[in-house]
Amino acid sequence: MTFNVGTIIGPILGGILSDPAGSYPDLFGNIPFFQRFPYATPNLASAFFLFCAMLSVWLCLEEVCFASHAFVHSDLCI
């Protein structure tokens, strides 16, 4: 389900966010960063979503394999 929504929303969001200086000159026309890198905003939005997903997985998911904590690989220890 998430993949299907992402294949629809992703290109729409990328198209809306691309070239903000050309698409919205009143808001972003005077910002040199958006003039020099017109496709940075979709990439930054994607990086933000991926960072939020990584942070939520890291903080909210619990470990399910408690047996792996008791077993120590002797060849991996420094």
N, C-alpha and C positions, 0 to 999 in steps of 0.2 A: 504494500500500500504506500509506504513512504517513497519507494523508488518511482512509482507512478506519479505521485504528486510532485516529486522533485524534477521529473522530466518535463512537466508542464510549467511549473513555477520558475525553474532555473533560467531558461532562456528569456522568459518575460522579464524577470528581475534583472538579468544581465543586460537586456536591451534598454530597460528604463534607466539603469545606472551608468551605462556607457556614455562617454563624451558629455559630461555635465556642462562643460563650458560652452559647447556648441548647442546643446539641447535647451539649457536654461541659462542664457547669457546674463539675465538680470541678477541671478543669484550667484553664479559661479564664473562669470566671464572675466572678472578681474583677478582671479586667483591663479598665479603662475603655475602652481603644481598641477591643476586640472588642465591647463593649456598644454603643458609639456607631456603629461602622462594621462591621455584621455580615457584609457581603459583600466586605470588603477582602482576606481571605485567598485566595479564588480568583483575584482580580485580581493580587495580589502573586505568587502561584505562576505565573500565566501570564506576568507580566513577567519573573520569574526564568528561566523556560524560554526566552523570547524573547531575553533577554540572553545566555544560554549559547549559543544558536544563533548569534547575531550575533558573539560572541567567537570561537567555533570557526570560522566562515566567515572572519572577518578574519585570524585567526592561522594557519589550516591550509590554506586554499586558495591555490594559486599562480596567478599571472597567466598566462593562456594566449595573449594577444594581444600579443606583444612588438613587433609593428610599430607599435602605437599609441604606444609610448614614443618612437620616432624622429620621429613626426609631431607637430608643435606647431601648434596653432591660433593664428594670429597675432591673430585678433580676440578671443580669450579671455585673452590675456596682459595683465597689468596693468603 
